[in-house]
Amino acid sequence: MTDYDSSNIFNKIIKGEMSAHKVFENDDAIAMMDIFPQSRGHLLVIPKAPSRNLLDADPTALAQVMPLVQKLAIALKAALKPDGIRLVQYNEAPAGQSVFHLHFHLIPVYEGEELGRHGQGKADDTELAELARSIAAQLN
């Protein structure tokens, strides 16, 4: 695998070395609230298999995580009632990637509200925990 640095923050969260506002976790992936959200309810879906991004990801890992991306988008829509959901995935720094472990952004879009900039403006931890619980409740 090309240039994968296992000390990245997402790998630390996967290994339990750092905390996160988790929405879902299984053997293949973890879903959590983005602490620098572009909108209320911004989720990250992170495959546990190590890869820098989509360009070096194992196709098997992608096949396992994409149904989860869909399931979480449906739960997000049910919990927060956004007008739409944007799916974003960045590959390399010039494209906007800031954490070099493959991850997918599920960004709720609310009519008439501008999205925040990627990676800026830390959210309130209490609100993130509440949002995580609300979205997780829709998975059951």
C-alpha positions as CSV (number, residue, x, y, z in Angstrom):
1,M,0.0,0.0,0.0
2,T,1.4,3.4,-1.1
3,D,2.4,5.8,1.6
4,Y,-0.1,4.7,4.3
5,D,0.7,6.2,7.6
6,S,-0.9,4.1,10.4
7,S,-0.5,7.0,12.9
8,N,-3.3,8.9,11.2
9,I,-6.2,10.0,13.5
10,F,-8.8,7.7,11.9
11,N,-6.6,4.6,12.5
12,K,-6.1,5.7,16.1
13,I,-9.9,5.9,16.5
14,I,-10.3,2.5,14.9
15,K,-7.7,1.0,17.3
16,G,-9.5,2.7,20.3
17,E,-6.6,5.0,21.0
18,M,-8.7,8.1,20.5
19,S,-12.4,8.8,21.2
20,A,-15.1,9.7,18.7
21,H,-18.8,10.3,18.6
22,K,-19.6,6.9,17.0
23,V,-22.9,6.2,15.2
24,F,-22.1,2.6,14.2
25,E,-19.3,0.1,14.2
26,N,-18.8,-3.4,12.9
27,D,-15.8,-5.5,11.8
28,D,-15.5,-3.7,8.5
29,A,-16.1,0.0,9.3
30,I,-16.9,2.7,11.8
31,A,-19.2,5.7,11.3
32,M,-18.9,8.8,13.4
33,M,-19.8,12.4,13.5
34,D,-17.3,14.8,11.8
35,I,-16.0,17.1,14.5
36,F,-15.5,19.8,11.9
37,P,-18.9,19.5,10.1
38,Q,-19.9,21.2,7.0
39,S,-23.6,21.0,8.2
40,R,-25.6,19.7,11.1
41,G,-25.3,15.9,11.1
42,H,-22.2,15.5,8.9
43,L,-21.1,11.9,9.2
44,L,-17.9,10.1,8.3
45,V,-17.9,6.4,7.2
46,I,-14.4,4.9,7.6
47,P,-13.4,1.4,6.4
48,K,-11.2,-0.3,8.9
49,A,-9.0,-1.8,6.2
50,P,-5.9,0.4,5.9
51,S,-5.7,2.4,2.7
52,R,-4.7,6.0,2.0
53,N,-7.7,6.7,-0.1
54,L,-9.9,5.3,-2.9
55,L,-6.9,5.0,-5.2
56,D,-5.2,2.3,-3.2
57,A,-8.2,0.7,-1.5
58,D,-8.9,-3.0,-1.6
59,P,-12.0,-3.5,-3.8
60,T,-13.3,-6.1,-1.2
61,A,-13.2,-3.4,1.5
62,L,-15.1,-1.0,-0.8
63,A,-17.7,-3.7,-1.5
64,Q,-18.2,-4.1,2.3
65,V,-18.5,-0.5,3.2
66,M,-20.7,0.9,0.4
67,P,-23.9,-0.8,1.6
68,L,-23.1,0.8,5.0
69,V,-22.7,4.2,3.4
70,Q,-26.2,3.8,2.0
71,K,-27.7,2.5,5.3
72,L,-26.3,5.5,7.2
73,A,-27.5,7.9,4.6
74,I,-31.0,6.5,5.0
75,A,-30.7,6.7,8.8
76,L,-29.4,10.3,8.6
77,K,-32.3,11.3,6.4
78,A,-34.8,9.8,8.8
79,A,-33.2,11.3,11.9
80,L,-32.5,14.8,10.8
81,K,-34.8,15.4,7.8
82,P,-32.4,17.2,5.6
83,D,-33.5,18.2,2.1
84,G,-30.7,16.2,0.5
85,I,-27.5,14.4,1.3
86,R,-24.2,14.9,-0.3
87,L,-21.7,12.0,-0.5
88,V,-18.1,13.2,-0.8
89,Q,-14.7,11.4,-0.9
90,Y,-11.4,13.2,-1.3
91,N,-8.2,11.7,-2.8
92,E,-4.9,13.4,-2.0
93,A,-4.3,16.9,-0.6
94,P,-4.8,18.9,-3.8
95,A,-8.3,17.5,-3.9
96,G,-9.0,18.4,-0.3
97,Q,-8.0,15.2,1.6
98,S,-6.7,16.1,5.0
99,V,-6.7,12.7,6.8
100,F,-4.9,10.1,4.8
101,H,-7.1,7.1,5.6
102,L,-10.0,6.3,3.2
103,H,-13.2,7.8,4.4
104,F,-16.6,8.9,3.0
105,H,-18.5,12.1,4.0
106,L,-22.2,12.0,4.3
107,I,-23.2,15.7,4.4
108,P,-26.8,16.7,5.1
109,V,-28.0,19.6,2.9
110,Y,-30.7,21.9,4.2
111,E,-32.5,24.1,1.8
112,G,-31.5,27.7,2.2
113,E,-28.4,26.9,4.4
114,E,-24.9,27.3,3.1
115,L,-22.5,24.4,3.8
116,G,-19.5,25.2,5.9
117,R,-15.9,24.8,4.6
118,H,-14.4,21.4,4.8
119,G,-12.3,20.9,7.9
120,Q,-13.1,24.2,9.6
121,G,-15.2,25.2,12.6
122,K,-15.2,22.6,15.5
123,A,-18.7,21.5,16.6
124,D,-20.0,21.3,20.2
125,D,-19.3,17.8,21.7
126,T,-22.7,17.7,23.5
127,E,-24.5,18.4,20.2
128,L,-22.4,15.8,18.3
129,A,-23.2,13.2,21.0
130,E,-26.9,13.9,20.7
131,L,-26.8,13.8,16.9
132,A,-24.9,10.5,17.0
133,R,-27.6,9.0,19.2
134,S,-30.4,10.3,17.0
135,I,-28.9,8.8,13.9
136,A,-27.9,5.5,15.5
137,A,-31.5,5.1,16.8
138,Q,-32.7,5.0,13.1
139,L,-30.4,2.1,12.4
140,N,-32.4,-0.3,14.6
